Amino acid sequence: MILVHQRYAAKPGLGERVLETRIEASRRLAELGVPAGRIWVPAGRDAGLDQGDAADVIWECTYADLRERERIRALQEGDAVFAAIRARQGGQLVRWSREHYRLVEW
């Protein structure tokens, strides 16, 4: 199993817009018939906790294997609607990262 983990750090004042755009991107993935993933925001946002340098939004999704991940990535990259959402998202960010993890069976 593969976990894709993406972190979004918003430009000042754009945290909610980054979240809205990530939700829009996930809805588009669902429309394409692929996993939409899960979206997380810092718990401290609501609880007054010090989150340090936490991302404003995290998106994660799991796939059976890297081949499935690459198949879905090619599909979304070939979609003009998704590409437009991603381009808009890029203008809202100061930092973005994507990490891939594999599950360790023990």
C-alpha distances in whole Angstrom, upper triangle without the diagonal:
4,7,10,13,17,20,23,26,29,33,35,36,33,31,31,31,28,26,28,27,23,24,25,23,20,23,23,19,20,23,21,19,16,14,16,14,16,19,20,24,25,27,30,31,32,33,35,32,32,29,30,28,26,24,26,23,19,17,13,10,7,6,5,5,8,11,10,10,13,15,15,16,19,20,20,22,24,25,28,28,25,26,29,27,25,29,30,27,28,32,31,29,30,27,23,20,16,14,10,8,6,6,9,10,13
4,7,10,13,16,20,23,26,29,32,33,30,28,28,28,25,24,25,24,20,21,23,20,18,21,21,18,19,22,20,19,15,13,15,12,14,17,18,21,23,25,28,28,30,31,33,30,30,27,28,26,23,21,23,20,16,14,10,8,5,5,6,5,7,10,9,8,11,13,13,13,16,18,17,19,22,23,26,25,22,23,26,24,22,25,27,24,24,28,27,25,26,23,19,16,13,10,7,6,5,6,10,12,16
4,6,10,13,16,20,23,26,29,29,27,24,25,25,21,20,22,21,17,19,21,18,16,19,20,16,18,21,20,18,15,12,13,10,11,13,14,18,19,21,24,25,26,27,29,27,27,23,24,22,19,18,19,16,13,10,7,6,4,7,9,9,9,13,12,9,12,15,13,13,17,18,17,19,22,22,25,24,20,22,24,22,20,23,24,21,22,25,24,22,23,20,17,14,10,8,6,5,6,8,11,14,17
4,7,10,13,17,19,23,26,26,24,21,22,22,18,18,20,18,15,16,18,15,14,17,17,14,16,20,18,18,14,12,12,9,10,12,13,16,18,21,23,23,25,27,28,26,26,22,23,20,17,15,17,14,10,8,5,5,6,8,11,11,10,13,12,9,11,14,12,11,15,16,15,16,19,20,22,21,17,18,21,19,16,19,21,18,18,22,21,19,20,17,13,10,7,6,5,6,9,11,15,17,20
4,7,10,13,16,20,22,23,21,18,19,20,16,15,18,17,13,15,17,15,14,17,18,16,18,21,20,20,16,14,13,10,10,10,11,13,15,17,20,20,22,24,25,22,22,18,19,17,14,12,13,11,7,6,5,7,9,12,15,14,14,17,16,12,14,17,15,14,17,18,16,17,21,21,23,22,18,19,21,18,16,19,20,16,17,20,19,16,17,14,11,8,6,5,6,8,11,13,16,19,22
4,7,10,13,16,19,20,17,15,17,16,13,13,15,14,11,13,15,13,13,16,17,15,17,20,20,20,17,15,13,11,10,10,10,12,14,17,19,19,21,23,24,22,21,17,18,15,12,9,11,8,6,5,6,9,12,14,18,17,16,19,17,14,15,18,16,13,17,18,15,16,20,19,21,20,16,16,18,15,13,15,16,13,13,16,15,13,14,11,7,5,4,6,9,11,15,17,20,23,25
4,7,10,13,16,17,15,12,14,15,11,11,15,13,11,14,16,14,14,18,19,18,20,23,22,23,20,18,16,13,12,10,10,10,11,15,16,16,19,21,21,19,18,14,14,11,9,6,8,6,5,7,9,12,15,18,21,21,20,22,21,18,19,22,19,17,20,21,18,19,22,22,23,21,18,18,19,16,14,16,16,12,12,15,13,10,11,8,6,5,7,9,12,14,17,19,22,25,27
4,6,10,12,14,11,9,11,11,8,9,12,11,9,13,14,13,14,17,18,18,20,22,23,24,21,19,16,15,13,11,10,10,11,15,16,15,18,20,20,19,18,14,15,11,9,6,6,5,6,8,11,15,18,21,24,24,22,25,23,20,21,23,21,18,21,22,19,19,22,21,21,20,17,17,17,14,12,14,13,9,9,11,9,7,8,6,5,7,9,12,15,18,21,23,26,29,31
4,7,9,11,9,8,11,11,8,10,14,13,12,15,17,16,17,20,21,21,24,26,26,27,25,23,20,18,17,14,13,11,11,15,15,14,18,19,19,18,16,13,12,9,8,5,5,7,9,12,15,18,22,24,28,27,26,28,27,24,24,27,24,22,25,25,22,22,25,24,24,22,20,19,19,16,14,15,14,11,10,11,9,6,6,5,6,9,12,15,18,20,24,26,28,32,34
4,6,8,6,5,9,8,6,9,12,11,12,15,16,16,18,20,21,22,24,26,26,28,26,24,21,20,18,15,14,12,13,16,16,14,17,20,19,19,17,15,14,12,11,8,6,8,11,14,17,20,24,27,30,30,28,31,29,26,26,28,26,23,26,26,23,22,25,24,23,22,19,19,18,15,14,14,12,9,9,9,6,4,6,7,9,12,15,18,21,24,27,29,32,35,37
4,6,6,7,10,10,9,12,14,13,14,17,18,18,21,23,23,24,27,28,29,31,29,27,24,23,22,18,18,15,16,19,18,16,20,22,21,21,19,17,16,13,13,11,10,12,15,17,21,24,27,30,34,33,31,33,32,29,29,31,28,26,28,28,25,24,27,26,25,23,21,20,19,17,15,15,13,11,10,9,6,5,5,8,11,15,18,21,24,27,31,32,35,38,40
4,6,7,10,11,11,13,15,16,17,19,20,21,23,25,26,27,29,31,32,34,32,30,27,25,24,20,19,16,16,19,17,15,18,20,19,19,18,16,15,13,14,12,11,14,17,20,23,26,30,33,36,36,35,37,35,32,33,35,32,29,32,32,28,28,31,29,28,26,24,24,22,20,19,18,16,14,14,12,9,9,9,12,14,18,21,24,27,30,33,35,37,40,42
4,6,8,9,10,12,13,14,16,18,19,20,22,24,25,26,28,29,31,33,31,29,26,25,23,19,18,15,16,18,17,14,17,19,18,19,18,17,17,15,15,14,11,14,17,20,23,27,30,33,37,37,36,38,36,32,33,35,32,30,32,32,28,28,31,29,28,25,24,24,22,19,19,18,16,14,15,13,9,11,11,14,16,20,23,25,29,31,34,36,38,41,43
4,6,5,6,9,10,10,12,14,15,16,18,20,21,23,24,26,27,29,27,26,22,22,20,17,16,14,15,18,17,14,17,20,19,20,19,17,18,16,15,12,9,11,15,17,20,23,27,30,34,34,32,34,33,29,30,31,28,26,28,28,24,24,27,25,24,21,20,20,18,15,15,15,12,10,12,10,6,8,10,12,14,17,20,23,26,28,32,33,36,39,41
4,5,5,6,9,10,11,13,14,15,17,19,20,21,23,25,26,28,26,24,20,19,17,13,12,10,11,14,14,11,14,17,16,17,16,14,15,14,12,10,6,8,12,14,18,21,25,27,31,32,30,33,31,27,29,30,27,25,28,28,24,24,27,25,25,22,20,20,19,16,16,16,14,11,13,12,8,9,11,12,13,16,18,21,24,26,29,30,33,36,38
4,5,5,6,9,10,11,12,14,15,17,18,20,21,23,25,26,25,23,19,18,16,13,12,10,12,14,15,11,13,17,17,18,19,17,18,17,15,12,9,9,13,14,18,21,25,28,31,32,31,33,31,28,29,30,27,25,28,27,23,24,27,25,24,21,19,20,19,15,16,17,14,12,14,14,10,12,14,15,16,18,20,23,25,27,30,31,34,37,39
4,5,5,6,9,10,10,12,14,15,16,18,20,21,23,25,24,22,18,18,17,14,14,13,15,18,18,15,17,21,21,22,22,20,21,19,17,14,10,10,14,15,18,21,25,27,31,32,30,32,30,27,28,29,25,23,26,25,21,22,24,22,21,18,16,17,15,12,13,14,10,9,12,11,8,10,13,15,15,18,19,23,25,27,31,32,35,38,40
4,6,5,6,9,10,10,12,14,15,17,19,20,21,23,21,20,16,16,15,11,12,11,13,16,17,14,17,20,20,21,20,18,19,16,14,11,8,7,10,11,15,18,22,24,28,28,27,29,27,23,24,26,22,20,23,23,19,19,22,20,19,17,15,15,14,11,11,12,9,7,9,10,6,8,11,12,11,14,16,19,21,24,27,28,32,34,37
4,5,5,6,9,10,11,12,14,15,17,18,20,21,20,18,14,14,12,8,9,8,11,14,15,13,15,18,19,19,20,17,19,17,14,11,8,6,9,10,13,16,20,23,26,27,26,28,26,23,24,25,22,21,23,23,19,20,23,21,20,18,15,17,16,12,12,15,12,9,12,13,10,11,14,14,13,15,16,19,21,23,26,27,30,33,35
4,6,5,6,9,10,11,12,14,15,17,19,20,19,18,14,15,13,11,12,12,15,17,19,16,17,21,22,23,23,21,22,21,18,15,12,10,12,12,16,18,21,24,28,29,28,29,27,24,25,26,22,21,23,22,18,20,22,19,19,15,14,16,14,11,12,14,11,10,13,14,11,13,16,17,16,18,19,22,24,26,28,30,33,35,38
4,5,5,6,9,10,11,12,14,15,17,19,18,17,13,14,14,11,13,13,17,19,21,18,20,23,24,25,25,22,23,21,18,15,12,10,12,12,15,17,20,22,26,27,26,27,24,21,22,23,19,18,20,19,15,16,19,16,15,12,11,12,11,7,8,10,8,6,10,11,9,11,15,15,14,16,17,20,22,24,27,29,32,34,37
4,5,5,6,9,10,11,12,14,15,17,15,14,10,10,10,8,10,11,15,17,19,17,19,22,23,23,23,20,22,20,17,13,11,8,9,8,11,13,17,19,23,23,22,24,21,18,20,21,17,16,18,17,14,15,18,16,16,13,11,12,12,8,9,12,10,8,11,13,11,12,15,14,12,14,14,17,18,21,23,25,28,31,34
4,5,5,6,9,10,11,12,14,15,14,13,9,10,9,8,10,12,16,18,20,18,19,22,24,24,25,22,24,22,19,16,13,10,11,9,12,13,17,19,23,24,24,25,22,20,21,21,18,17,20,18,15,17,19,17,17,14,12,14,14,10,11,14,13,11,14,16,14,15,19,18,16,17,17,19,21,22,25,26,29,31,34
4,5,5,6,9,10,11,13,14,14,14,10,12,12,11,14,15,19,21,23,21,22,26,27,27,28,25,27,25,22,18,16,13,14,12,15,15,19,20,24,25,24,25,22,20,21,21,17,17,19,17,13,15,17,14,14,10,9,12,11,8,10,13,11,10,14,15,14,16,19,19,17,19,18,21,22,25,27,28,32,34,37
4,5,5,6,9,10,11,13,12,11,8,10,11,11,14,16,19,22,24,22,24,27,28,28,28,25,27,24,21,18,16,13,13,10,12,13,16,17,21,22,21,22,19,16,17,17,14,13,15,13,10,12,14,11,12,9,6,9,10,6,7,11,10,9,12,14,14,15,18,18,15,16,15,18,19,22,24,25,29,31,34
4,5,5,6,9,10,11,9,8,5,7,8,9,12,15,18,21,23,22,23,26,28,27,28,25,26,24,21,18,16,13,12,9,10,10,14,15,19,20,20,20,17,15,17,17,13,13,15,14,11,13,15,13,15,12,9,12,13,10,11,14,14,12,15,18,17,17,21,19,16,17,15,18,18,20,22,23,27,29,32
4,5,5,6,9,10,10,10,7,10,11,11,15,17,21,23,26,23,24,27,29,30,30,28,29,27,24,21,19,16,15,13,14,13,16,18,21,22,22,23,19,18,19,18,15,15,17,15,12,15,16,13,14,11,10,13,14,11,13,16,15,14,18,20,19,20,23,22,20,21,19,21,22,24,25,26,30,31,35
4,5,5,6,9,9,10,8,11,13,14,18,20,23,26,28,26,27,30,32,32,33,30,31,29,26,22,21,17,17,14,15,14,17,17,21,22,21,21,18,16,17,16,13,13,14,12,9,12,13,9,11,8,7,10,11,9,11,14,14,14,17,19,18,20,23,22,20,20,19,21,21,24,25,27,30,32,36
4,5,5,6,6,6,5,9,12,13,17,19,23,25,28,26,28,31,32,32,32,29,31,28,25,22,21,17,16,13,13,11,13,14,17,18,18,18,14,13,14,13,9,10,12,9,7,11,12,10,12,10,8,11,13,11,12,15,16,15,17,20,20,21,24,22,19,19,17,19,18,21,22,23,27,29,32
4,5,5,6,6,5,9,12,14,17,20,24,26,29,27,28,31,33,33,33,30,32,30,27,24,22,19,18,14,14,12,14,14,17,19,20,19,16,15,17,15,11,13,15,12,11,14,15,13,15,13,11,15,16,14,15,19,19,18,21,23,23,23,27,25,22,22,20,21,21,22,23,24,28,29,32
4,5,8,10,9,13,15,17,20,23,27,29,31,30,30,33,36,36,36,33,35,33,30,26,25,21,21,17,18,16,18,18,20,22,22,21,18,17,18,16,13,14,15,12,11,14,14,11,13,11,10,14,15,14,16,19,19,19,21,24,23,25,28,27,24,24,22,24,24,26,26,27,31,32,36
4,6,9,9,13,16,18,22,24,28,30,33,31,32,35,37,37,37,34,36,33,30,27,26,22,21,17,17,15,16,16,18,19,19,18,15,14,15,13,10,11,12,8,8,11,11,9,12,10,10,13,15,14,15,18,19,19,21,24,24,25,28,27,23,23,21,23,22,24,25,26,30,31,35
4,7,9,12,15,18,21,25,28,30,33,32,32,35,37,37,38,34,36,34,31,28,27,23,21,18,17,14,15,14,16,18,18,17,13,14,15,12,10,12,13,10,10,14,14,12,15,14,13,16,18,17,18,21,22,21,24,26,26,27,30,28,25,24,22,23,21,23,23,24,28,29,32
4,6,9,13,15,19,22,26,27,31,30,31,33,35,34,35,32,33,31,28,25,24,20,18,15,13,10,11,10,12,14,15,14,10,10,12,10,7,10,11,9,9,13,13,12,16,15,12,15,18,16,16,20,21,20,22,25,25,25,28,26,22,21,18,19,18,19,20,21,24,25,29
4,6,9,12,16,19,22,24,27,27,27,30,32,31,32,28,30,28,25,22,22,18,15,12,10,7,8,8,11,13,14,15,11,10,13,12,9,11,14,12,11,14,16,15,18,16,14,17,19,17,17,20,21,19,21,24,24,24,26,24,20,19,17,17,16,17,17,18,22,23,26
4,7,9,13,16,20,21,25,23,24,27,29,28,29,26,28,26,22,19,19,15,13,9,9,7,10,11,14,16,17,17,14,12,15,14,11,12,15,13,11,14,16,15,17,15,12,15,17,14,14,18,18,16,19,22,21,21,24,22,18,18,16,17,16,18,19,20,23,25,28
4,7,10,14,17,19,22,21,22,24,26,25,26,23,25,23,19,17,16,13,10,7,5,4,7,10,13,15,16,17,14,12,15,15,12,13,16,15,13,16,19,17,20,18,14,17,19,16,15,19,19,17,19,22,20,20,22,20,17,16,14,14,14,15,16,17,20,22,25
4,7,10,13,15,18,18,19,21,23,22,23,20,22,21,17,15,14,10,8,6,5,6,9,13,16,18,18,20,18,15,18,19,16,16,20,19,16,19,22,20,22,20,17,19,20,17,17,20,20,17,19,22,20,19,22,19,17,16,14,15,15,16,17,17,21,22,25
4,7,10,12,15,14,16,18,20,19,20,17,19,18,14,12,11,7,6,5,7,9,12,16,19,21,21,23,20,18,20,21,18,18,21,20,18,20,23,21,22,20,17,19,20,16,15,19,18,15,17,19,17,16,19,17,15,15,14,15,16,17,19,20,23,25,27
4,7,9,12,11,13,15,16,15,16,13,16,15,11,9,9,6,5,6,8,11,14,18,21,23,23,25,23,20,23,24,21,21,24,24,21,23,26,24,25,23,20,22,22,19,18,21,20,16,18,20,17,16,18,16,15,15,14,15,17,17,20,20,23,25,27
4,6,9,8,10,12,13,13,13,11,13,13,9,8,6,5,6,9,12,15,18,22,25,26,26,29,26,23,26,27,24,23,27,27,23,25,28,26,27,24,22,23,23,19,19,21,20,16,18,19,16,15,17,15,14,15,16,17,19,20,23,23,26,28,30
4,5,6,8,9,10,9,10,7,10,10,7,7,7,7,9,12,14,17,20,24,27,28,28,31,29,26,28,30,27,26,30,30,27,28,31,30,30,28,25,26,26,23,22,24,22,19,20,21,18,16,17,16,16,16,17,18,21,21,24,24,26,28,30
4,5,6,6,8,7,9,8,12,13,10,11,10,11,12,15,16,19,22,26,29,30,30,33,31,28,31,33,30,29,33,32,29,31,34,33,33,31,28,29,29,26,25,27,26,22,24,25,21,20,21,20,19,20,21,21,23,23,25,25,27,29,30
4,5,5,5,4,6,6,10,11,9,11,11,12,14,17,19,22,25,29,32,33,33,36,34,31,34,36,33,31,35,35,32,33,36,35,35,33,30,31,31,27,26,28,26,23,24,25,21,20,20,20,20,21,22,23,25,25,28,28,29,32,33
4,6,6,7,9,8,11,12,10,11,9,11,13,16,19,22,25,29,32,33,33,36,34,31,33,35,32,31,34,34,30,32,35,33,33,30,28,29,28,25,24,26,24,21,22,23,19,18,19,19,19,21,22,23,26,26,29,29,31,34,35
4,6,8,11,11,14,16,14,15,12,14,16,18,21,24,27,30,34,35,35,38,36,33,35,37,33,33,36,36,32,34,37,35,35,32,30,31,31,27,27,29,26,23,25,26,22,22,23,22,23,24,25,26,28,29,31,31,33,35,36
4,5,9,10,14,16,14,16,15,16,18,21,22,25,28,32,35,36,37,39,37,35,37,39,36,35,39,38,35,37,40,38,38,35,33,34,34,30,30,32,30,26,28,28,25,24,24,24,25,25,27,27,29,29,32,31,32,34,35
4,7,9,12,14,13,16,14,17,19,22,24,27,30,34,37,38,38,41,39,36,39,40,37,36,40,40,36,38,41,39,39,36,34,35,34,31,30,32,30,27,28,28,24,23,23,23,24,25,27,28,30,30,33,32,34,36,37
4,6,9,12,11,14,14,16,17,21,22,26,28,32,35,36,36,39,37,34,37,39,36,35,38,39,36,37,40,39,39,37,34,35,34,31,30,32,30,26,27,28,24,23,22,22,23,23,25,25,28,27,30,30,31,33,34
4,6,9,9,12,13,16,17,21,22,26,29,32,35,36,35,38,37,34,36,39,36,34,38,38,35,36,40,38,39,36,34,34,34,31,29,31,29,26,26,27,23,21,20,20,21,22,24,24,27,27,30,30,31,33,34
4,6,6,9,10,12,14,17,19,23,25,29,32,32,32,35,34,30,32,35,32,31,34,35,32,32,36,35,35,33,30,31,31,28,26,28,26,23,23,24,20,18,18,17,17,18,20,20,23,23,26,26,28,30,31
4,6,9,11,14,15,19,21,24,27,30,33,33,32,35,34,31,33,36,33,31,35,36,33,33,36,36,36,34,31,31,31,28,26,27,26,23,23,23,20,18,16,15,17,17,20,20,23,24,27,27,29,32,32
4,7,9,12,13,17,19,22,25,28,31,31,30,33,32,28,30,33,30,28,31,33,30,30,33,33,33,31,28,28,28,25,23,24,23,20,19,20,17,14,13,12,13,14,17,17,21,22,25,26,28,31,32
4,6,9,9,13,15,19,22,25,28,28,27,30,29,26,28,30,28,26,29,30,27,27,31,30,31,29,26,26,26,23,21,23,22,18,18,19,16,14,13,11,12,12,15,15,19,19,23,24,25,28,30
4,5,7,10,13,17,20,23,26,26,25,28,27,23,25,27,25,23,26,27,23,24,27,27,27,25,22,22,22,19,17,19,18,14,15,16,13,11,11,9,9,10,12,14,17,18,22,23,25,28,30
4,7,10,14,17,21,24,27,28,27,29,28,24,26,28,25,23,26,27,23,24,27,26,26,24,21,21,21,18,16,18,16,13,14,15,11,10,11,10,10,12,14,16,19,21,24,25,28,31,32
4,7,10,14,17,20,24,24,24,26,24,21,23,25,21,20,23,23,20,21,24,23,23,21,18,19,19,16,14,17,15,12,13,15,12,11,12,11,10,11,12,14,17,18,22,23,25,28,30
4,7,10,14,17,20,21,20,23,21,18,20,22,19,18,21,21,18,20,23,22,23,21,18,19,20,16,15,17,17,13,14,17,14,13,14,12,10,10,10,11,13,15,18,19,22,24,27
4,7,11,14,17,18,17,20,18,15,17,19,15,14,18,18,15,17,20,19,21,19,15,17,18,15,13,17,16,13,15,17,16,14,16,14,11,10,9,11,12,14,16,17,21,23,26
4,7,10,14,15,15,17,15,12,15,17,14,14,17,18,15,17,20,20,22,20,17,18,20,17,16,19,19,16,18,21,19,18,19,16,13,12,9,9,10,11,13,14,17,20,22
4,7,10,12,12,14,12,9,13,14,11,12,15,15,14,16,19,19,21,20,16,18,21,18,17,20,21,18,20,23,22,20,22,19,16,14,11,11,10,11,12,13,16,18,22
4,7,9,10,12,10,8,12,13,11,12,16,16,15,18,20,20,23,22,19,21,23,21,20,23,24,22,23,26,25,24,25,22,19,16,13,12,10,9,9,10,14,15,19
4,5,7,9,6,6,10,10,9,11,14,14,15,17,19,20,23,22,19,21,24,22,20,24,26,23,24,28,27,26,28,24,21,18,15,13,10,10,10,11,14,15,19
4,7,8,6,8,11,11,11,13,16,16,17,19,21,22,26,25,22,24,27,26,24,27,29,27,28,31,31,29,31,28,24,21,18,16,12,12,10,10,13,14,18
4,5,5,6,9,10,11,12,15,16,17,18,20,22,25,26,22,24,27,26,24,27,29,27,27,31,31,29,30,27,23,20,16,14,11,10,8,10,13,14,18
4,5,5,6,9,10,10,12,14,15,16,18,20,23,24,21,21,25,24,22,24,27,25,25,28,29,27,28,25,21,18,14,12,9,10,9,12,15,16,20
4,5,5,6,9,10,11,12,14,15,17,19,22,23,20,21,25,24,22,25,28,26,26,30,30,29,30,27,23,21,17,16,13,14,13,15,18,19,23
4,5,5,6,9,10,11,12,14,16,17,21,21,18,20,23,22,21,24,26,24,25,29,29,28,29,26,23,20,17,16,13,14,13,15,18,19,23
4,5,5,6,9,10,11,12,14,16,19,19,16,17,21,20,18,21,23,21,21,25,25,24,26,23,19,17,13,12,10,12,12,14,18,19,23
4,5,5,6,9,10,10,12,14,18,19,16,16,20,19,17,20,23,21,21,25,25,24,26,23,19,17,14,14,12,14,14,17,20,22,26
4,5,5,6,9,10,11,13,16,18,15,16,20,19,18,21,23,22,23,26,27,26,28,26,22,20,17,17,15,17,17,19,23,24,28
4,5,5,6,9,10,11,14,15,12,14,17,16,15,18,21,19,20,24,24,24,26,24,20,18,15,16,14,16,17,19,23,24,28
4,5,5,6,9,10,13,14,11,11,15,15,13,15,18,17,17,21,22,21,23,20,17,15,13,14,13,16,17,20,23,25,29
4,6,5,6,9,12,14,11,11,15,16,14,16,19,19,19,22,23,23,25,23,20,18,16,17,16,19,20,23,26,28,32
4,6,5,7,10,12,10,11,14,15,14,16,19,19,19,23,24,24,26,24,21,20,18,19,18,21,22,24,27,29,33
4,5,5,8,9,6,8,11,11,10,13,15,15,16,19,20,20,23,21,18,18,15,18,17,20,22,24,27,29,33
4,5,8,9,7,6,10,11,9,11,14,14,15,18,19,19,22,20,17,17,15,17,17,21,23,25,29,31,35
4,6,9,8,8,11,13,12,13,16,17,17,20,22,22,25,24,21,21,19,21,21,24,25,28,32,34,37
4,6,5,6,9,10,11,12,14,15,17,19,21,22,25,24,21,21,20,22,22,25,27,29,33,35,38
4,6,5,6,9,10,10,12,14,15,17,19,21,24,23,21,22,21,24,24,28,29,32,36,38,41
4,5,5,6,9,10,11,13,14,16,17,19,23,22,20,21,21,24,24,27,29,31,35,37,41
4,5,5,6,9,10,10,12,15,16,17,20,19,17,18,17,20,21,24,26,28,32,34,37
4,5,5,6,9,10,11,13,15,16,19,18,16,17,17,20,21,24,26,29,33,35,38
4,5,5,6,9,10,11,13,15,18,18,17,19,19,22,24,27,29,32,35,38,41
4,5,5,6,9,10,11,13,17,17,15,17,17,20,22,25,28,30,33,36,39
4,5,5,6,9,10,11,14,14,12,13,14,17,19,22,25,27,31,34,37
4,5,5,7,9,11,14,14,13,15,16,19,22,25,28,31,34,37,40
4,5,5,7,9,13,14,13,16,17,21,23,27,30,32,35,38,41
4,5,5,7,10,11,10,13,14,18,20,23,27,29,32,35,38
4,5,6,8,9,8,11,13,17,20,23,27,29,32,35,38
4,6,8,10,11,14,17,20,23,27,30,33,36,39,41
4,7,9,10,14,16,20,23,26,29,31,34,38,40
4,5,7,11,14,17,20,23,27,29,32,35,38
4,7,11,14,17,21,24,27,30,32,36,38
4,7,11,13,17,20,24,26,28,32,34
4,7,10,14,17,20,23,26,29,31
4,7,10,13,17,20,22,26,28
4,7,10,14,16,19,23,25
4,7,10,13,16,19,22
4,7,10,13,16,19
4,7,9,13,15
4,6,9,13
4,6,9
4,6
4
